[in-house]
Amino acid sequence: MKALVTGGGGFLGRGIAHALLGEGHSVRSLTRSENPELKRAGVETMQGDIADPEAVARAVDGCDVVFHAAAKVGAAGSYEDFARTNVRGTENVLSACRTYAVERLVYTSTPSVVFGHDDLEGVDESHPYPAEYDAFYPQTKAQAEQRVMAANGTALRTVCLRPHIIWGPGDTSLLPRLRARADKLRRIVTPGPPKKMDITYIDDAIAAHLLAATALDARPAEVGGKAYFISSGEPVEIWSFIDQVLQATGKPPVRGTAPRGVALAAGWVLETAHKLRGADGEPRMSRWIVRELTTSHWFDISAARRDLGYAPQVSLQTGLERLAKWWDADDTVVVPTP
């Protein structure tokens, strides 16, 4: 089997590529910049922008299955910036799959596509998309997800996975951002019991993608055109998890606190100032991030267990031990371009 991994330089994409190589498959990646690590591992590397239909077509040509993990993630930026990568890029992948008769497409989505302002506790895939979004990232990922599901048919089988908070050794997204802001973080206080969220250890997220590709081949009528929540299956308290990850990588736990109302107001101010200045990167805080940190969001993964044969293998404690060991071995985090 020959597989294409878009975003092969990112945390998840890199892991999928290595796992496919380990199973004896031929692997090609599409990344925006050169990726010597993948090339050394035996991956056929191609450079290109996912928003460029010609680059995507060249990458898809000759492949049997596509893992589409490339995405623009973040809390700041224009709608066009996010739509260019997340929507138009996905449309390019779908078009190329049709042109070159690719039979299977596994799309990496996110549970944020169904996140509004309320707690989500144990909901399944029947939960609807919200009427509006707080950020362009979940909005454009939802638009892309719907296109992928609608594209499912007899010629091209598609499936969408929604892994929540992928973490672990080699993290190039959550961990660098968390550590960079650790000294300024404040525990946002909400009334009532602590809020919980799902997390997904990197090995489990990778396994889910490979299982999805296999299921599309073996049971296309059952899984084609569907979305599946993916997680460890054990929700964690949000701030406790943040503290544990910080401590595993040599940082102290979050000590300061701030009421939720104050944090939301601060998020609005920082978002507005960031936009007016036309600054690069992201604001220190946004209302979307505040709501993510102060709202329960954990999901029923029984559909993935049933249809994909997915079963989380790595517990929180084991994952933290592996993270600490990796960090102690090499405390330099290099963030490649996906």
C-alpha positions as a LaTeX table, in Angstrom:
\begin{tabular}{lrrr}
\hline
Residue & $x$ (\AA) & $y$ (\AA) & $z$ (\AA) \\
\hline
Met1 & 0.00 & 0.00 & 0.00 \\
Lys2 & 1.19 & 3.51 & $-0.78$ \\
Ala3 & $-0.05$ & 6.20 & 1.60 \\
Leu4 & 0.10 & 9.98 & 1.53 \\
Val5 & 0.23 & 11.87 & 4.82 \\
Thr6 & $-0.49$ & 15.58 & 4.53 \\
Gly7 & 1.05 & 17.60 & 7.34 \\
Gly8 & 3.64 & 14.86 & 7.72 \\
Gly9 & 5.98 & 17.20 & 9.58 \\
Gly10 & 3.51 & 17.81 & 12.40 \\
Phe11 & 3.17 & 15.89 & 15.64 \\
Leu12 & 0.38 & 13.56 & 14.50 \\
Gly13 & 1.33 & 13.39 & 10.82 \\
Arg14 & 4.91 & 12.43 & 11.64 \\
Gly15 & 3.66 & 9.68 & 13.94 \\
Ile16 & 1.30 & 8.28 & 11.32 \\
Ala17 & 4.09 & 8.25 & 8.74 \\
His18 & 6.44 & 6.34 & 11.04 \\
Ala19 & 3.71 & 3.87 & 11.99 \\
Leu20 & 2.93 & 3.16 & 8.34 \\
Leu21 & 6.61 & 2.60 & 7.62 \\
Gly22 & 6.72 & 0.20 & 10.55 \\
Glu23 & 3.96 & $-1.84$ & 8.95 \\
Gly24 & 5.93 & $-2.09$ & 5.71 \\
His25 & 3.96 & 0.44 & 3.65 \\
Ser26 & 5.34 & 2.96 & 1.19 \\
Val27 & 4.82 & 6.47 & 2.58 \\
Arg28 & 4.82 & 9.91 & 0.98 \\
Ser29 & 4.39 & 13.18 & 2.87 \\
Leu30 & 3.33 & 16.64 & 1.80 \\
Thr31 & 4.75 & 19.46 & 3.94 \\
Arg32 & 5.28 & 23.19 & 3.45 \\
Ser33 & 9.01 & 22.96 & 4.08 \\
Glu34 & 11.77 & 20.39 & 3.83 \\
Asn35 & 11.69 & 17.59 & 6.38 \\
Pro36 & 15.05 & 15.77 & 6.57 \\
Glu37 & 13.90 & 13.60 & 9.47 \\
Leu38 & 11.13 & 12.00 & 7.42 \\
Lys39 & 13.43 & 11.56 & 4.44 \\
Arg40 & 16.03 & 9.80 & 6.58 \\
Ala41 & 13.33 & 7.48 & 7.89 \\
Gly42 & 12.44 & 6.41 & 4.36 \\
Val43 & 9.47 & 8.66 & 3.62 \\
Glu44 & 9.18 & 10.14 & 0.15 \\
Thr45 & 8.96 & 13.83 & 0.99 \\
Met46 & 7.28 & 16.43 & $-1.19$ \\
Gln47 & 7.10 & 20.16 & $-0.52$ \\
Gly48 & 4.00 & 22.16 & $-1.26$ \\
Asp49 & 1.11 & 24.17 & 0.11 \\
Ile50 & $-2.08$ & 22.24 & 0.81 \\
Ala51 & $-3.96$ & 25.21 & $-0.67$ \\
Asp52 & $-2.16$ & 24.72 & $-4.01$ \\
Pro53 & $-4.23$ & 22.25 & $-6.07$ \\
Glu54 & $-1.30$ & 21.35 & $-8.32$ \\
Ala55 & 0.98 & 20.52 & $-5.39$ \\
Val56 & $-1.75$ & 18.40 & $-3.82$ \\
Ala57 & $-2.43$ & 16.60 & $-7.10$ \\
Arg58 & 1.26 & 15.70 & $-7.48$ \\
Ala59 & 1.32 & 14.34 & $-3.94$ \\
Val60 & $-1.86$ & 12.28 & $-4.30$ \\
Asp61 & $-0.96$ & 10.77 & $-7.68$ \\
Gly62 & $-0.08$ & 7.10 & $-7.27$ \\
Cys63 & $-1.35$ & 6.70 & $-3.70$ \\
Asp64 & $-3.89$ & 4.17 & $-2.48$ \\
Val65 & $-4.92$ & 5.93 & 0.75 \\
Val66 & $-4.61$ & 9.49 & 2.05 \\
Phe67 & $-4.30$ & 10.58 & 5.67 \\
His68 & $-5.19$ & 14.27 & 5.65 \\
Ala69 & $-3.74$ & 15.73 & 8.86 \\
Ala70 & $-2.57$ & 19.14 & 7.61 \\
Ala71 & $-4.41$ & 22.05 & 9.23 \\
Lys72 & $-4.10$ & 25.61 & 10.41 \\
Val73 & $-4.61$ & 25.62 & 14.17 \\
Gly74 & $-4.90$ & 28.64 & 16.45 \\
Ala75 & $-7.03$ & 31.24 & 18.16 \\
Ala76 & $-6.12$ & 34.24 & 15.99 \\
Gly77 & $-6.03$ & 35.12 & 12.32 \\
Ser78 & $-8.49$ & 35.99 & 9.59 \\
Tyr79 & $-11.21$ & 33.71 & 8.34 \\
Glu80 & $-9.48$ & 33.60 & 4.97 \\
Asp81 & $-6.25$ & 32.36 & 6.56 \\
Phe82 & $-8.03$ & 29.44 & 8.20 \\
Ala83 & $-10.32$ & 28.70 & 5.25 \\
Arg84 & $-7.38$ & 28.67 & 2.84 \\
Thr85 & $-5.76$ & 25.72 & 4.60 \\
Asn86 & $-8.62$ & 23.96 & 6.34 \\
Val87 & $-11.40$ & 24.29 & 3.77 \\
Arg88 & $-9.77$ & 24.94 & 0.42 \\
Gly89 & $-6.92$ & 22.57 & 1.25 \\
Thr90 & $-9.39$ & 19.81 & 2.05 \\
Glu91 & $-11.30$ & 20.49 & $-1.16$ \\
Asn92 & $-8.01$ & 20.12 & $-3.06$ \\
Val93 & $-7.36$ & 16.77 & $-1.38$ \\
Leu94 & $-10.86$ & 15.52 & $-2.23$ \\
Ser95 & $-10.54$ & 16.66 & $-5.84$ \\
Ala96 & $-7.15$ & 14.97 & $-6.25$ \\
Cys97 & $-8.46$ & 11.76 & $-4.67$ \\
Arg98 & $-11.24$ & 11.65 & $-7.25$ \\
Thr99 & $-8.87$ & 12.44 & $-10.13$ \\
Tyr100 & $-6.40$ & 9.71 & $-9.23$ \\
Ala101 & $-8.95$ & 7.11 & $-8.08$ \\
Val102 & $-7.82$ & 7.01 & $-4.45$ \\
Glu103 & $-10.16$ & 4.66 & $-2.64$ \\
Arg104 & $-9.74$ & 5.77 & 1.00 \\
Leu105 & $-9.38$ & 9.09 & 2.82 \\
Val106 & $-8.93$ & 9.43 & 6.59 \\
Tyr107 & $-9.46$ & 13.02 & 7.69 \\
Thr108 & $-8.19$ & 14.41 & 11.00 \\
Ser109 & $-10.96$ & 16.58 & 12.41 \\
Thr110 & $-11.46$ & 17.83 & 15.99 \\
Pro111 & $-14.17$ & 17.66 & 18.67 \\
Ser112 & $-14.10$ & 21.47 & 18.60 \\
Val113 & $-16.43$ & 21.26 & 15.59 \\
Val114 & $-19.33$ & 20.62 & 18.00 \\
Phe115 & $-18.20$ & 22.93 & 20.81 \\
Gly116 & $-20.42$ & 25.89 & 21.61 \\
His117 & $-20.64$ & 27.56 & 25.01 \\
Asp118 & $-22.13$ & 24.74 & 27.10 \\
Asp119 & $-20.66$ & 21.72 & 28.85 \\
Leu120 & $-20.40$ & 18.61 & 26.68 \\
Glu121 & $-20.38$ & 15.57 & 28.94 \\
Gly122 & $-20.44$ & 12.13 & 27.36 \\
Val123 & $-22.09$ & 13.25 & 24.11 \\
Asp124 & $-21.80$ & 11.06 & 21.03 \\
Glu125 & $-21.51$ & 11.77 & 17.31 \\
Ser126 & $-25.20$ & 12.64 & 17.03 \\
His127 & $-24.50$ & 15.93 & 18.81 \\
Pro128 & $-25.11$ & 18.78 & 16.32 \\
Tyr129 & $-22.78$ & 21.50 & 15.17 \\
Pro130 & $-23.35$ & 24.77 & 17.10 \\
Ala131 & $-25.17$ & 27.70 & 15.52 \\
Glu132 & $-22.04$ & 29.86 & 15.77 \\
Tyr133 & $-18.37$ & 29.54 & 16.65 \\
Asp134 & $-16.04$ & 31.58 & 18.85 \\
Ala135 & $-13.05$ & 31.06 & 16.54 \\
Phe136 & $-12.30$ & 30.43 & 12.89 \\
Tyr137 & $-10.36$ & 27.24 & 13.58 \\
Pro138 & $-13.35$ & 25.11 & 14.70 \\
Gln139 & $-15.61$ & 26.82 & 12.17 \\
Thr140 & $-13.41$ & 25.95 & 9.20 \\
Lys141 & $-12.66$ & 22.47 & 10.51 \\
Ala142 & $-16.42$ & 21.84 & 10.71 \\
Gln143 & $-16.84$ & 23.06 & 7.13 \\
Ala144 & $-14.06$ & 20.75 & 5.99 \\
Glu145 & $-15.40$ & 17.80 & 7.96 \\
Gln146 & $-18.82$ & 18.15 & 6.35 \\
Arg147 & $-17.25$ & 18.19 & 2.89 \\
Val148 & $-15.29$ & 15.02 & 3.65 \\
Met149 & $-18.36$ & 13.17 & 4.92 \\
Ala150 & $-20.43$ & 14.32 & 1.92 \\
Ala151 & $-17.71$ & 13.06 & $-0.45$ \\
Asn152 & $-18.08$ & 9.47 & 0.72 \\
Gly153 & $-19.28$ & 7.14 & $-2.02$ \\
Thr154 & $-18.53$ & 3.90 & $-3.84$ \\
Ala155 & $-15.42$ & 5.31 & $-5.54$ \\
Leu156 & $-13.96$ & 7.19 & $-2.57$ \\
Arg157 & $-14.61$ & 6.07 & 0.99 \\
Thr158 & $-14.05$ & 8.71 & 3.65 \\
Val159 & $-14.01$ & 8.84 & 7.44 \\
Cys160 & $-13.39$ & 11.68 & 9.91 \\
Leu161 & $-11.66$ & 11.26 & 13.26 \\
Arg162 & $-12.04$ & 13.72 & 16.14 \\
Pro163 & $-9.11$ & 13.14 & 18.53 \\
His164 & $-9.15$ & 15.49 & 21.50 \\
Ile165 & $-5.96$ & 17.11 & 22.92 \\
Ile166 & $-3.25$ & 14.93 & 21.38 \\
Trp167 & $-0.27$ & 14.88 & 23.73 \\
Gly168 & 2.90 & 12.99 & 24.57 \\
Pro169 & 6.62 & 12.83 & 23.71 \\
Gly170 & 7.55 & 14.75 & 20.58 \\
Asp171 & 4.65 & 17.20 & 20.93 \\
Thr172 & 5.19 & 20.19 & 18.63 \\
Ser173 & 1.93 & 21.98 & 19.34 \\
Leu174 & 0.35 & 21.87 & 22.81 \\
Leu175 & 3.51 & 21.42 & 24.88 \\
Pro176 & 5.62 & 24.27 & 23.42 \\
Arg177 & 2.69 & 26.70 & 23.73 \\
Leu178 & 1.88 & 25.61 & 27.25 \\
Arg179 & 5.46 & 25.90 & 28.46 \\
Ala180 & 5.97 & 29.26 & 26.76 \\
Arg181 & 3.03 & 30.71 & 28.68 \\
Ala182 & 3.45 & 28.75 & 31.90 \\
Asp183 & 4.75 & 31.66 & 34.00 \\
Lys184 & 1.81 & 33.87 & 33.01 \\
Leu185 & $-0.95$ & 31.27 & 33.22 \\
Arg186 & $-3.74$ & 31.73 & 35.75 \\
Arg187 & $-6.10$ & 29.02 & 36.87 \\
Ile188 & $-9.52$ & 30.23 & 35.72 \\
Val189 & $-12.01$ & 29.74 & 38.53 \\
Thr190 & $-15.53$ & 28.51 & 37.80 \\
Pro191 & $-18.36$ & 27.71 & 40.23 \\
Gly192 & $-19.29$ & 24.10 & 40.88 \\
Pro193 & $-17.25$ & 20.92 & 40.46 \\
Pro194 & $-14.02$ & 20.92 & 38.43 \\
Lys195 & $-14.44$ & 20.79 & 34.66 \\
Lys196 & $-13.24$ & 17.73 & 32.79 \\
Met197 & $-11.97$ & 17.14 & 29.28 \\
Asp198 & $-10.81$ & 14.31 & 27.07 \\
Ile199 & $-7.17$ & 13.78 & 26.14 \\
Thr200 & $-5.60$ & 11.44 & 23.57 \\
Tyr201 & $-2.10$ & 10.06 & 23.93 \\
Ile202 & $-0.18$ & 10.27 & 20.66 \\
Asp203 & 0.19 & 6.50 & 20.23 \\
Asp204 & $-3.57$ & 6.04 & 20.58 \\
Ala205 & $-4.30$ & 8.84 & 18.08 \\
Ile206 & $-1.95$ & 7.22 & 15.55 \\
Ala207 & $-3.50$ & 3.79 & 16.08 \\
Ala208 & $-6.99$ & 5.22 & 15.54 \\
His209 & $-5.98$ & 6.56 & 12.12 \\
Leu210 & $-4.54$ & 3.25 & 10.97 \\
Leu211 & $-7.58$ & 1.39 & 12.26 \\
Ala212 & $-9.86$ & 3.79 & 10.40 \\
Ala213 & $-8.03$ & 3.14 & 7.13 \\
Thr214 & $-8.35$ & $-0.61$ & 7.67 \\
Ala215 & $-12.04$ & $-0.31$ & 8.49 \\
Leu216 & $-12.68$ & 1.71 & 5.33 \\
Asp217 & $-11.21$ & $-1.18$ & 3.37 \\
Ala218 & $-12.86$ & $-4.04$ & 5.28 \\
Arg219 & $-16.22$ & $-2.48$ & 6.24 \\
Pro220 & $-16.79$ & 0.58 & 4.02 \\
Ala221 & $-20.56$ & 0.52 & 4.35 \\
Glu222 & $-20.31$ & 0.68 & 8.15 \\
Val223 & $-17.78$ & 3.47 & 8.59 \\
Gly224 & $-17.79$ & 5.43 & 5.34 \\
Gly225 & $-19.06$ & 9.00 & 5.61 \\
Lys226 & $-19.01$ & 9.03 & 9.42 \\
Ala227 & $-17.16$ & 10.95 & 12.13 \\
Tyr228 & $-15.76$ & 9.38 & 15.30 \\
Phe229 & $-14.65$ & 10.83 & 18.62 \\
Ile230 & $-11.25$ & 9.55 & 19.72 \\
Ser231 & $-9.76$ & 9.86 & 23.23 \\
Ser232 & $-8.22$ & 7.98 & 26.13 \\
Gly233 & $-11.73$ & 7.18 & 27.33 \\
Glu234 & $-10.95$ & 8.64 & 30.76 \\
Pro235 & $-11.77$ & 12.36 & 31.14 \\
Val236 & $-9.33$ & 14.37 & 33.26 \\
Glu237 & $-9.72$ & 17.52 & 35.32 \\
Ile238 & $-8.49$ & 20.31 & 33.08 \\
Trp239 & $-6.19$ & 22.20 & 35.44 \\
Ser240 & $-4.88$ & 19.07 & 37.10 \\
Phe241 & $-3.78$ & 17.76 & 33.69 \\
Ile242 & $-2.10$ & 21.06 & 32.81 \\
Asp243 & $-0.20$ & 21.01 & 36.11 \\
Gln244 & 0.90 & 17.40 & 35.58 \\
Val245 & 2.19 & 18.09 & 32.06 \\
Leu246 & 4.08 & 21.17 & 33.27 \\
Gln247 & 5.64 & 19.27 & 36.15 \\
Ala248 & 6.63 & 16.37 & 33.88 \\
Thr249 & 8.62 & 18.85 & 31.79 \\
Gly250 & 10.27 & 20.72 & 34.65 \\
Lys251 & 7.86 & 23.60 & 35.13 \\
Pro252 & 5.99 & 24.48 & 38.34 \\
Pro253 & 2.19 & 24.10 & 38.46 \\
Val254 & $-0.10$ & 27.04 & 37.74 \\
Arg255 & $-0.41$ & 29.08 & 40.94 \\
Gly256 & $-2.38$ & 32.26 & 40.20 \\
Thr257 & $-6.15$ & 32.37 & 39.74 \\
Ala258 & $-8.66$ & 34.53 & 37.89 \\
Pro259 & $-12.49$ & 34.49 & 37.85 \\
Arg260 & $-14.04$ & 33.31 & 34.60 \\
Gly261 & $-15.75$ & 36.64 & 33.94 \\
Val262 & $-12.49$ & 38.51 & 34.31 \\
Ala263 & $-10.72$ & 36.03 & 32.03 \\
Leu264 & $-13.39$ & 36.40 & 29.33 \\
Ala265 & $-13.10$ & 40.20 & 29.50 \\
Ala266 & $-9.33$ & 39.97 & 29.30 \\
Gly267 & $-9.63$ & 37.61 & 26.35 \\
Trp268 & $-11.77$ & 40.14 & 24.48 \\
Val269 & $-9.31$ & 42.95 & 25.20 \\
Leu270 & $-6.30$ & 40.90 & 24.11 \\
Glu271 & $-8.05$ & 39.64 & 20.98 \\
Thr272 & $-9.05$ & 43.18 & 20.00 \\
Ala273 & $-5.61$ & 44.67 & 20.67 \\
His274 & $-3.94$ & 41.86 & 18.76 \\
Lys275 & $-6.20$ & 42.42 & 15.76 \\
Leu276 & $-5.82$ & 46.22 & 15.77 \\
Arg277 & $-2.04$ & 45.94 & 15.88 \\
Gly278 & $-2.05$ & 43.40 & 13.07 \\
Ala279 & 0.32 & 41.34 & 15.18 \\
Asp280 & 1.66 & 37.96 & 14.14 \\
Gly281 & 1.01 & 34.82 & 16.14 \\
Glu282 & $-1.74$ & 34.61 & 18.72 \\
Pro283 & $-2.92$ & 36.82 & 21.58 \\
Arg284 & $-1.97$ & 35.67 & 25.08 \\
Met285 & $-5.62$ & 34.79 & 25.68 \\
Ser286 & $-8.88$ & 34.62 & 23.74 \\
Arg287 & $-12.50$ & 34.04 & 24.68 \\
Trp288 & $-12.45$ & 30.72 & 22.82 \\
Ile289 & $-9.49$ & 29.50 & 24.88 \\
Val290 & $-11.15$ & 30.70 & 28.11 \\
Arg291 & $-14.29$ & 28.73 & 27.29 \\
Glu292 & $-12.22$ & 25.67 & 26.37 \\
Leu293 & $-10.54$ & 25.86 & 29.78 \\
Thr294 & $-13.73$ & 26.45 & 31.76 \\
Thr295 & $-16.19$ & 24.09 & 30.08 \\
Ser296 & $-16.41$ & 20.32 & 30.32 \\
His297 & $-15.88$ & 18.61 & 26.99 \\
Trp298 & $-15.59$ & 14.87 & 26.99 \\
Phe299 & $-17.15$ & 12.40 & 24.62 \\
Asp300 & $-18.57$ & 8.91 & 24.19 \\
Ile301 & $-16.09$ & 6.85 & 22.16 \\
Ser302 & $-18.18$ & 3.67 & 22.02 \\
Ala303 & $-18.78$ & 4.12 & 18.26 \\
Ala304 & $-15.02$ & 4.10 & 17.58 \\
Arg305 & $-14.64$ & 1.04 & 19.80 \\
Arg306 & $-17.44$ & $-0.76$ & 17.96 \\
Asp307 & $-16.85$ & 0.24 & 14.33 \\
Leu308 & $-13.08$ & 0.77 & 14.22 \\
Gly309 & $-11.93$ & $-1.67$ & 16.88 \\
Tyr310 & $-10.34$ & 1.26 & 18.69 \\
Ala311 & $-9.19$ & 0.68 & 22.27 \\
Pro312 & $-7.03$ & 3.22 & 24.14 \\
Gln313 & $-3.80$ & 1.60 & 25.34 \\
Val314 & $-1.92$ & 4.32 & 27.25 \\
Ser315 & $-3.12$ & 5.56 & 30.65 \\
Leu316 & $-2.56$ & 9.09 & 31.92 \\
Gln317 & 0.08 & 7.92 & 34.40 \\
Thr318 & 1.99 & 5.92 & 31.81 \\
Gly319 & 1.81 & 8.80 & 29.37 \\
Leu320 & 3.16 & 11.25 & 31.95 \\
Glu321 & 6.04 & 8.89 & 32.78 \\
Arg322 & 6.94 & 8.60 & 29.10 \\
Leu323 & 6.70 & 12.37 & 28.66 \\
Ala324 & 9.01 & 13.03 & 31.62 \\
Lys325 & 11.53 & 10.45 & 30.40 \\
Trp326 & 11.56 & 11.98 & 26.92 \\
Trp327 & 11.91 & 15.49 & 28.29 \\
Asp328 & 14.78 & 14.50 & 30.57 \\
Ala329 & 16.54 & 12.84 & 27.66 \\
Asp330 & 16.31 & 15.90 & 25.43 \\
Asp331 & 14.79 & 19.13 & 26.75 \\
Thr332 & 15.12 & 20.91 & 23.41 \\
Val333 & 11.81 & 21.05 & 21.58 \\
Val334 & 12.16 & 21.72 & 17.87 \\
Val335 & 8.89 & 22.63 & 16.20 \\
Pro336 & 8.89 & 21.56 & 12.53 \\
Thr337 & 6.58 & 23.06 & 9.93 \\
Pro338 & 3.71 & 20.63 & 9.21 \\
\hline
\end{tabular}
